[in-house]
Amino acid sequence: MPHLEDTYPLYLNNKATQPNTDLEVTDKYTGEVAFRTALATPDIIEEAIAGTVRATEPMAKMASYERRDVLQHCVDRFRERYDELAYSLCVEAGKPINDAEGEVDRLIDTFRIAAEEATRNYGEVQPLDISARAKGYMGMWKRVPIGPCSFISPFNFPLNLAAHKIAPAIAVGCPFVMKPASKTPLGALIMGEVLAETDLPEGAFSILPTSRDGADLFTEDERLKLLSFTGSPDVGWTLKARAGKKPVVLELGGNAAVVVDKDADLDHALERVIIGAFYQSGQSCIGVQRIIIHADIYDTFKSMLVEKTKSLVSGDPKDRDTFIGPMISEKEAKRLKGWIDDAVDAGAKLLCGGDRDGAMLQATLLEDVPRDCDASAEEAFGPLANLSRFSDFDEALKQVNDSRYGLQAGIFTRDIHRILDAWDDLVVGGVVVNDVSSYRVDNMPYGGVKDSGLGREGIRFAMEDMTEIRNLIIRRD
């Protein structure tokens, strides 16, 4: 196994800085302290924000190829440090090693896409002579960096969700400060170490583990021109309310649904639904939480799901046979265990799972959960999925929409008319056909509606958020 250091610095204005070792980060499987990192104080955060202001002009003046080369350097170094990055995810996030390697692959993809897009920040020539008064005028517009950005990333994808903020910022020339999740800071700090090897202008980036109170400074300071937050809905909407005049991008949570119609390939649907529901212990904002199955195949597919779920291997995430690792903390496992018990008390049927040992919670299937139970109505963010049935496809779509969330939904069907109906009628950010709600490719527009968020990630779309249109109008006569 790769070696982790005992202590790690933060990155302040491009430089490794070790003011303290105050943040303890645990191995999520053993519960023991795995390493310590520096914890940013308010003074350090202030210095970082001031640094982004100083770096605004030099970052904006970097040539496109220079930004591309920085991103390509990151791609090359991440490949060289592949095993270290994957192992760090195993330790700090409790992510099974196979899933951890998948996230490193996506980290590399994300920076590679950004390197390609860095030279494609296009504008447009626009005719203005739409009437006699504008005869002789022409217009052009281009995109310019919005300025210093503030990023707050979550614990569940410490590499790739941080990458979806860092990489487009570099691609367009925006300096930034980032607060990684305090439970999983190491992935972002390794990115900082790699960025520090480049010739980015001083102040181009700071990566600062800090307490939750520190998020106030990342949110409210008017020198920061954009806030991008990924995390829980309650926190995200609260931060937006306090962000002032700056634009805010929110990638929040959900209780995503999949519909399995009677014409679905059940073997394929089984494989994908199991992954969608229980991948990295269900700790994904687009993880499958509600499984809505046509009545004609309900009993058959339910039996398939129960059998497969019972066969999933739980244990040490460093073991390649492990599919279910620990949740991020024992506190979170206790919370979800309580939701499961409450649902059963309210009339739901426990099909399998439901037991907890520390931070380990068994993969759990429930049936007929009352819609107002937390296990159905709220974001489980753990290894729990609920089964229900439908007879009419329009009714199934209504069940999907019966949620305050709207991130993504999956539809298993071969009927093109039903596919198009789902695309028209589901109030979500994305509809995935013949796969699960948790499917994502890193160049696609990704985000939610309703309580699930605001704006879109995906490199090109994040680059648009991090730039502003600047017009040029020319009178030729």
C-alpha positions in Angstrom: 0.0 0.0 0.0 1.2 3.6 -0.7 2.5 5.5 2.3 0.6 8.5 3.8 2.5 11.2 5.7 1.8 11.9 9.3 1.0 15.6 8.6 0.0 17.6 5.6 0.2 21.4 5.0 -2.5 23.7 3.6 -1.8 25.7 0.4 -1.8 29.5 0.9 -1.3 31.6 -2.2 0.3 28.7 -4.1 2.6 27.7 -1.3 2.7 24.8 1.2 2.2 26.3 4.7 2.2 24.4 8.0 0.9 26.8 10.7 -0.4 23.9 12.8 -1.5 20.3 12.7 -4.9 20.9 14.3 -7.2 18.9 12.0 -7.3 15.2 12.7 -8.4 13.0 9.9 -9.5 9.5 10.7 -9.3 6.2 8.8 -13.1 5.8 8.3 -12.9 2.0 8.6 -10.7 1.7 11.8 -11.8 5.0 13.3 -8.1 5.7 14.2 -6.4 9.0 13.4 -4.7 8.5 10.0 -2.9 11.8 9.6 -3.2 15.5 10.5 -3.5 18.6 8.4 -3.1 22.2 8.9 -6.3 24.1 9.8 -6.8 27.5 8.3 -7.5 30.4 10.8 -9.5 33.5 9.8 -6.2 35.4 9.3 -5.0 32.8 6.8 -8.4 32.9 5.0 -8.1 36.7 4.8 -4.6 36.4 3.4 -5.8 33.9 0.8 -8.7 36.1 -0.4 -6.4 39.1 -0.6 -4.1 36.9 -2.7 -6.8 36.1 -5.2 -7.5 39.8 -5.7 -3.8 40.4 -6.5 -3.8 37.4 -8.9 -6.9 38.5 -10.8 -5.2 40.4 -13.5 -2.2 38.1 -14.0 -4.5 35.1 -14.2 -6.8 36.8 -16.7 -3.8 37.7 -18.9 -2.5 34.1 -19.1 -2.5 32.8 -22.6 -4.9 30.0 -23.4 -2.1 27.6 -24.1 -0.5 28.4 -20.7 -3.6 27.5 -18.8 -3.9 24.4 -20.9 -0.4 23.4 -20.1 -1.0 23.8 -16.3 -4.0 21.5 -16.6 -2.1 19.0 -18.7 0.7 19.0 -16.1 -1.9 18.0 -13.5 -3.2 15.2 -15.7 0.3 13.8 -16.1 1.1 14.1 -12.4 -2.2 12.5 -11.3 -1.4 9.5 -13.5 2.0 9.2 -11.8 0.4 9.4 -8.4 -2.6 7.2 -9.2 -2.1 4.6 -6.5 -1.4 7.3 -3.8 -4.6 9.2 -4.7 -6.7 6.0 -4.7 -5.3 4.8 -1.4 -5.9 8.2 0.2 -9.6 7.9 -0.8 -9.7 4.5 0.9 -8.4 5.9 4.1 -10.0 9.3 4.5 -13.4 8.5 2.8 -13.7 4.8 3.5 -14.3 4.3 -0.2 -13.7 0.7 -1.5 -10.5 0.5 -3.5 -12.2 -0.3 -6.8 -14.5 2.7 -6.4 -11.5 4.8 -5.3 -9.6 4.0 -8.5 -12.7 4.8 -10.5 -12.8 8.3 -8.9 -9.1 8.9 -9.7 -9.9 8.0 -13.3 -12.6 10.6 -13.3 -10.3 13.2 -11.7 -7.9 12.6 -14.6 -10.8 12.8 -17.1 -12.0 16.1 -15.6 -8.6 17.8 -15.8 -8.1 16.4 -19.3 -11.4 17.8 -20.5 -10.5 21.2 -18.9 -7.2 21.2 -20.7 -8.9 20.7 -24.0 -11.6 23.4 -23.3 -9.0 26.0 -22.1 -8.4 27.0 -25.7 -12.1 27.0 -26.7 -13.4 30.0 -24.8 -15.2 31.4 -27.8 -17.2 34.5 -28.5 -19.4 35.6 -31.4 -19.7 38.3 -34.0 -23.3 39.6 -34.0 -24.9 41.8 -36.7 -26.6 44.8 -35.1 -28.2 46.4 -38.2 -31.7 45.0 -37.4 -33.3 48.3 -38.1 -32.4 51.6 -39.8 -31.2 53.2 -36.6 -28.5 50.6 -36.2 -27.2 50.8 -39.8 -23.4 50.8 -39.8 -23.1 49.2 -36.4 -21.6 45.8 -35.7 -21.2 43.9 -32.4 -18.9 41.3 -30.9 -18.8 39.6 -27.6 -16.3 37.5 -25.7 -16.1 35.8 -22.3 -13.8 37.2 -19.6 -13.0 35.7 -16.2 -15.5 36.6 -13.5 -12.7 37.1 -11.0 -11.8 35.5 -7.6 -14.0 32.4 -6.9 -14.9 30.6 -3.7 -15.3 26.8 -3.7 -16.7 24.5 -1.0 -16.5 20.8 -1.8 -18.0 17.8 0.0 -16.7 14.6 1.6 -18.2 11.9 -0.7 -16.1 12.6 -3.9 -13.1 14.5 -2.4 -11.2 14.3 -5.7 -13.6 14.7 -8.5 -16.1 17.2 -7.1 -13.2 19.4 -6.1 -11.8 18.9 -9.6 -15.1 20.1 -11.1 -14.4 23.5 -9.5 -10.7 23.8 -9.7 -10.2 22.7 -13.3 -12.7 25.1 -15.0 -11.4 28.0 -12.9 -7.9 27.4 -14.2 -9.2 26.9 -17.7 -10.8 30.4 -17.8 -8.2 32.2 -15.6 -10.0 32.7 -12.3 -8.0 32.7 -9.0 -9.8 30.8 -6.2 -9.9 29.8 -2.6 -11.2 26.3 -1.8 -12.5 24.8 1.4 -12.4 21.0 1.2 -14.5 18.9 3.5 -12.8 18.6 6.9 -13.5 14.9 7.0 -11.7 14.3 3.6 -9.2 17.1 2.9 -6.3 15.1 1.5 -7.4 14.7 -2.1 -7.7 18.5 -2.5 -4.4 19.1 -0.8 -2.6 16.7 -3.1 -4.1 18.7 -6.0 -2.7 21.8 -4.3 0.7 20.1 -4.2 0.6 19.4 -7.9 -0.6 22.9 -8.8 2.3 24.3 -6.7 4.7 22.7 -9.2 3.3 25.0 -12.0 4.0 28.6 -12.9 0.5 29.9 -11.9 0.7 33.5 -10.7 1.1 33.9 -6.9 -2.3 33.9 -5.3 -3.9 31.9 -8.1 -5.1 29.3 -5.6 -5.4 28.5 -1.9 -6.7 25.2 -0.5 -7.6 25.7 3.1 -9.1 23.0 5.4 -11.1 24.9 8.0 -13.9 24.6 10.4 -17.5 25.0 9.3 -17.5 28.5 10.7 -14.8 29.3 8.2 -17.3 28.8 5.4 -18.7 32.2 6.4 -15.6 33.9 5.2 -15.7 31.9 1.9 -19.3 33.0 1.4 -19.8 36.5 2.5 -16.7 38.4 1.4 -17.6 40.8 -1.5 -14.1 40.4 -3.0 -15.1 36.9 -4.1 -17.2 37.1 -7.3 -18.7 33.6 -7.4 -19.5 30.9 -4.9 -19.7 27.3 -6.0 -20.9 24.9 -3.3 -21.5 21.1 -3.4 -23.1 19.6 -0.3 -26.3 19.3 1.6 -29.4 21.3 0.6 -30.0 22.9 3.9 -26.4 24.2 4.1 -26.3 25.2 0.4 -29.5 27.3 0.4 -28.4 29.0 3.7 -25.1 29.9 2.1 -26.8 31.4 -0.9 -29.0 33.6 1.3 -25.8 35.0 2.8 -23.7 35.3 -0.3 -24.7 38.9 -1.2 -24.4 40.0 -4.8 -22.2 37.3 -6.1 -23.6 34.5 -8.3 -24.0 31.2 -6.6 -23.8 27.7 -8.1 -25.3 24.9 -5.9 -25.0 21.2 -6.5 -27.0 19.7 -3.7 -28.8 16.5 -2.8 -31.7 14.4 -3.7 -33.7 11.2 -3.2 -33.3 10.0 -6.8 -35.7 7.5 -8.4 -35.5 4.9 -11.1 -38.5 3.5 -12.9 -38.2 -0.2 -14.1 -40.9 -0.7 -16.7 -42.3 -4.2 -17.7 -40.2 -4.3 -21.0 -36.9 -3.7 -19.2 -33.9 -6.0 -19.5 -34.1 -7.1 -15.8 -30.6 -8.6 -15.6 -29.1 -5.3 -16.8 -31.4 -3.3 -14.6 -30.5 -5.4 -11.6 -26.8 -4.8 -12.1 -27.1 -1.1 -12.6 -29.7 -0.5 -9.8 -27.5 -2.4 -7.3 -24.5 -0.2 -8.2 -26.6 3.0 -8.2 -28.1 2.3 -4.8 -25.1 0.9 -2.9 -22.0 2.2 -4.7 -19.7 3.8 -2.0 -22.3 2.9 0.6 -25.0 5.0 -1.0 -23.2 8.2 -0.2 -23.9 9.9 -3.5 -26.4 12.8 -4.1 -27.7 10.9 -7.2 -27.6 7.5 -5.7 -30.7 5.4 -6.3 -33.1 5.7 -3.3 -36.5 5.0 -4.8 -37.0 2.0 -7.1 -40.4 2.1 -8.8 -41.2 -1.2 -10.5 -44.0 -2.2 -12.9 -46.6 -4.4 -11.2 -46.2 -7.2 -13.8 -42.6 -7.7 -13.0 -42.6 -6.5 -9.4 -42.3 -9.8 -7.5 -39.7 -11.1 -9.9 -37.5 -8.0 -9.8 -37.9 -7.7 -6.0 -36.6 -11.2 -5.5 -33.7 -10.5 -7.8 -32.8 -7.3 -5.8 -33.1 -8.9 -2.4 -30.9 -11.9 -3.4 -28.2 -9.6 -5.0 -28.2 -7.1 -2.1 -27.7 -9.9 0.5 -24.7 -11.1 -1.5 -22.8 -7.8 -1.3 -19.6 -8.0 0.6 -19.1 -5.5 3.5 -15.8 -4.8 5.2 -12.4 -3.1 4.9 -12.4 -0.8 1.9 -8.8 -1.7 1.2 -9.9 -5.2 0.4 -10.7 -5.6 -3.4 -13.6 -7.9 -2.5 -15.4 -5.2 -0.5 -18.4 -3.5 -2.1 -19.9 -1.9 1.0 -17.5 0.1 3.2 -18.2 2.3 6.1 -20.3 5.4 6.1 -18.4 8.6 6.6 -19.0 8.5 10.4 -20.8 6.5 13.1 -23.1 9.5 13.6 -24.3 9.3 10.0 -24.8 5.5 10.3 -26.8 6.0 13.5 -29.0 8.6 11.7 -29.8 6.4 8.8 -30.4 3.4 11.0 -32.9 5.5 12.9 -34.7 6.5 9.7 -34.9 2.8 8.7 -36.4 1.8 12.1 -38.9 4.7 11.9 -40.0 3.6 8.5 -40.6 0.1 9.7 -42.5 1.4 12.7 -44.7 3.4 10.3 -45.6 0.3 8.2 -42.7 -0.3 5.8 -41.5 -3.8 5.3 -37.8 -4.6 5.8 -36.7 -6.8 3.0 -33.1 -7.2 3.9 -30.3 -5.4 5.8 -31.0 -2.8 8.5 -28.3 -3.7 11.0 -25.5 -1.4 12.1 -22.0 -2.0 13.6 -20.3 1.3 14.2 -20.0 3.2 10.9 -20.9 0.0 9.0 -24.5 -0.1 7.9 -25.8 -3.1 6.0 -27.2 -2.6 2.5 -30.9 -2.2 3.1 -34.0 -2.6 1.1 -37.4 -1.4 2.3 -40.8 -1.9 0.7 -43.9 0.4 0.7 -42.3 3.2 2.8 -44.9 5.9 3.7 -44.1 8.9 1.5 -43.8 11.2 4.5 -41.1 9.1 6.2 -37.6 10.5 6.1 -36.4 7.3 4.5 -38.4 8.2 1.4 -38.9 12.0 1.5 -35.4 13.1 2.5 -32.0 12.3 1.2 -30.8 9.0 2.8 -27.1 9.4 1.7 -26.4 5.9 2.7 -27.0 2.3 1.7 -30.8 2.4 1.6 -33.3 1.9 -1.2 -37.1 1.7 -1.2 -39.3 -0.4 -3.5 -42.8 0.5 -4.7 -44.9 -0.6 -7.7 -46.9 1.1 -10.5 -49.3 0.0 -13.2 -49.6 3.1 -15.3 -46.5 4.8 -16.6 -47.8 8.3 -16.1 -48.4 7.4 -12.5 -44.8 6.3 -12.2 -43.6 9.7 -13.5 -45.8 11.4 -10.9 -44.2 9.2 -8.2 -40.7 10.4 -9.4 -41.9 14.0 -9.3 -43.4 13.6 -5.8 -40.3 15.0 -4.2 -38.9 18.4 -3.2 -35.7 17.3 -5.0 -35.0 17.1 -8.7 -31.4 16.0 -9.6 -31.5 13.1 -11.9 -33.8 10.1 -12.6 -33.3 6.7 -14.3 -35.8 5.0 -16.6 -35.5 1.4 -17.8 -37.7 1.0 -20.8 -37.5 0.2 -24.6 -40.5 2.4 -25.5 -39.3 5.5 -27.2 -42.6 7.3 -26.5 -42.3 6.7 -22.8 -38.6 7.9 -23.0 -39.8 11.1 -24.6 -42.6 11.5 -22.1 -40.2 11.1 -19.2 -37.9 13.7 -20.7 -40.8 16.1 -21.1 -42.5 15.5 -17.8 -39.9 14.7 -15.1 -38.9 17.8 -13.2 -35.2 16.9 -12.8 -31.9 18.1 -14.2 -31.3 14.9 -16.2 -33.1 11.8 -17.3 -30.9 8.7 -17.8 -32.5 6.0 -20.0 -31.6 2.3 -19.4 -29.3 3.2 -16.6 -29.5 4.6 -13.1 -29.8 8.2 -11.8 -26.3 8.0 -10.6 -24.8 7.9 -14.1 -22.6 10.9 -14.9 -20.0 11.7 -17.5 -17.7 14.6 -16.6 -18.3 16.7 -19.7 -22.1 16.7 -19.6 -24.2 19.5 -18.0 -25.0 18.3 -14.5 -27.1 19.7 -11.8 -30.6 19.8 -10.3 -33.8 21.8 -10.0 -36.1 22.4 -7.0 -34.2 21.8 -3.8 -31.4 20.0 -5.6 -29.6 23.0 -6.7 -29.0 25.9 -9.0 -26.8 26.1 -12.1 -24.8 23.3 -13.9 -21.5 21.7 -13.5 -19.6 19.9 -16.3 -16.4 21.6 -17.5 -17.8 23.8 -20.3 -20.9 24.8 -18.4 -18.8 25.6 -15.2 -16.6 27.7 -17.4 -19.6 29.7 -18.5 -20.5 30.3 -14.9 -17.0 31.5 -14.2 -17.0 34.0 -17.0 -19.0 37.1 -18.0 -19.9 38.3 -21.4 -18.2 41.6 -22.5 -19.7 43.3 -25.5 -17.9 45.4 -28.1 -20.0 47.7 -30.3 -18.4 49.4 -33.3 -19.8 52.2 -35.5 -18.3 51.7 -38.9 -19.8 54.9 -40.6 
